[in-house]
């Protein structure tokens, strides 16, 4: 990938690619029971199809964290790949090869697993992607290769008691929040997307002396950039949250949106950039 476009190569452009994988979440494979009556696991250890789904979700996460593109994509349907990448399986593999494995993901324990014949749903309320808590509701289809993820829905993460909620408003083309409300690392964002376009939050830690706008437009990779996580995309009128799995460390953090406008220009190029510092 180029720095800022879908065709480019490194640095902040890589983070645009990460926005795609926030939707990836987890997936599945494996065998299981013969399709039959509906099954619903609420308590106790999962068995049969439920156990296969949990094991395959973990296997997909392990493949991601090992930067194994083929081992990761094998857990997704062609339909899912087409929806998320607008590409064939081969094309998706080419995109994933540029960023697979970063940030790391952990699906946590699945809850509310429901199996009906060759379809299933499950919630991953403990799912983390990088430093962000990113709960998901996943839908699966059982094919010859096993249970495959066919659809995902992002769920809002609950802001824990004792964590300061900082209001964050997204619109064309700005992140608006009170930086004075971030007094330490014990905070989360309460998000409102009020514009007319989709928006996302790409969060990175950057060097103190980095010119962020110049870096966005540069064709060379800035040194010292650390991926934190990606949240969204959020449709207009959406309320959500950004919750951190652990308090952020000290440093300067940049917020960017790489969703493209109708002319194919990433919102960050149009000024959708902000920052905060944790002492």
C-alpha positions, 0 to 999 in steps of 0.5 A: 500500500502507499502511505495513505491509499489502498494501493500503497505501502508502509507507515500510516497507510498500514494503519488504514489496512488495520481498520479493515481487520477490526471487522475480522475479529475471530473465526472458526473451523473444525468438525462437530456433531451432526446437524440436528436440533437447536443447541444453546450453551449458557453454562458449563463447558461447551461440547460438540459443535460448541466446543468445535466453534470455540476451538476454531476461533482460538485457532484463527486467533493463533494463526493471526498472531503467528502472521499465518495468512492462509491459516487465518483465512481458512476460517472464513467464508468466501462471502465474508471475504468478499464483503470485507475486502471486496476481493477474492480470497487470493486478493484478500491474502495479498492485503493481509500479508502486509499487516497480519499479526499486528496488533495481536488479537485475543478472542477470550471466552465465547458466550451465548453459543447457539447452534441451529443445524448448519448455522450458529451464532456466538458473542465474544464479549472479551475480544481484544484487538491490540490495546482495545476491547472489541466485543463482537457477535459472530455468525457461522456456517458449517461447511465441509471444512468445518465452522466458518465465520460468515458475518460479524457485528461489532458490539459496544464495550461497557465502560467499567466502573471507576473509568472516566468516560471522555466524550468523543464526537466524530464528524466531517472531518474532525475528532472533537473531545476535551483533552483536559478530561484526560487527566491520566490513563484511566479513561475510555471514550464515549463515542458519537458519530454525528456526521453524514459519513462513516468514520473510524478511530485509528489510534497510534503512539507517536514520537514527541517531535513527529509532524503528524500531518507531514507524516500522513502525506509522506511516502516514507515510513516515520520511525517510532510509530506504535500501533495501539488499535482501531475502532469502528467504522461507525455509521452516521448516528451511531453511539459506541465506546472505545475501551482499553484492555489496560491503561495506556502508557505514557506518551503522545497519541494520535487519532486518525480516520482513514475512511475515504470520502466519495472522491477516494480521499482518506479523511485524515488527509482532509484534516480528521486528525487529533491527539492527546498526551498521557504524562 
